[in-house]
Amino acid sequence: MVCIALSAIPILKKDLTEVKEACKAKKIEWRVKNMPVIFGKFFLSLLQKVNQLEEALTAKGYSSQ
């Protein structure tokens, strides 16, 4: 599980870069007042990836117990 967590770091960095580029395209500035919108999209993407990983591990027979 530690290996999975460590391998997720580059993926999260790539996702954050994509969010930054999307904000630039939409002309959304990186200000404190815009952070809920920016990180909301980032965390939504993160939760989708976690859900996919959970389904893949369950399909392979791993359990949380």
C-alpha positions in Angstrom: 0.0 0.0 0.0 2.9 2.4 0.7 4.1 1.7 -2.9 0.7 2.7 -4.3 0.7 5.8 -2.2 4.2 6.8 -3.4 3.4 6.1 -7.0 0.4 8.5 -6.8 2.6 11.5 -6.1 3.6 12.1 -9.8 0.0 11.5 -10.9 -1.3 14.2 -8.4 1.4 16.6 -9.6 0.3 16.0 -13.2 -3.3 16.6 -12.2 -2.5 19.8 -10.4 -0.5 21.0 -13.5 -3.6 20.3 -15.7 -5.8 22.3 -13.3 -3.3 25.2 -13.5 -3.3 25.1 -17.3 -7.1 25.0 -17.4 -7.3 28.0 -15.1 -4.9 29.9 -17.4 -7.1 29.0 -20.4 -10.2 30.3 -18.5 -8.3 33.3 -17.2 -8.8 32.3 -13.6 -6.1 33.9 -11.4 -4.4 32.0 -8.6 -5.7 34.1 -5.8 -7.0 33.2 -2.3 -10.6 34.0 -3.2 -10.4 31.5 -6.2 -8.8 28.6 -4.2 -12.1 26.9 -3.4 -13.0 26.6 -7.1 -9.5 25.5 -8.1 -9.0 22.9 -5.4 -12.6 21.8 -5.7 -11.9 20.6 -9.2 -8.6 19.0 -8.1 -10.1 17.1 -5.2 -13.0 15.9 -7.4 -10.4 14.5 -9.8 -8.6 13.0 -6.8 -11.7 11.3 -5.5 -12.5 9.8 -8.9 -9.0 8.3 -9.0 -9.3 6.9 -5.5 -12.6 5.3 -6.4 -11.1 3.7 -9.5 -8.2 2.4 -7.5 -10.5 0.9 -4.9 -12.6 -0.8 -7.5 -9.4 -2.3 -9.1 -8.1 -3.5 -5.8 -11.4 -5.1 -4.9 -11.6 -6.8 -8.3 -8.2 -8.3 -7.6 -9.3 -9.7 -4.3 -7.8 -7.2 -1.9 -9.9 -6.2 1.1 -9.6 -3.5 3.6 -9.6 -5.9 6.5 
